[in-house]
């Protein structure tokens, strides 16, 4: 690279204006939403820890909370079936513990840690 080519390269870099892909408002809105989602999941998880028998807790975790519906992932098919049978009580008790919760979905999550 010659001295002239180097100077041209430096000059071109100065002209280049970098614009962020996400502005500060969008980033803040995204982070607020993510924080809200994490708080909701933590609230439901704490309620589950109070409601579920200890033998079920080792196999169940909150996967998603969205629009009044909580999805509980269960790694054990037998425990998942028992939770399905006890679904009405589970929904009622979770509904009391977590404001706005209307539906509980039990999902078999075999192989997920």
Buried (B, 14 or more C-beta within 10 A) or exposed (E): EEEEEEEEEEEEEEEEEEEEEEEEEEEEEEEEEEEEEEEBBEBBBEBBEEBBEEEBBEBBBBBBBEEEEBBBBBBBEEBBEBBEEBBEEBBEBBBEBBEEBEEBEBEBBEEEE
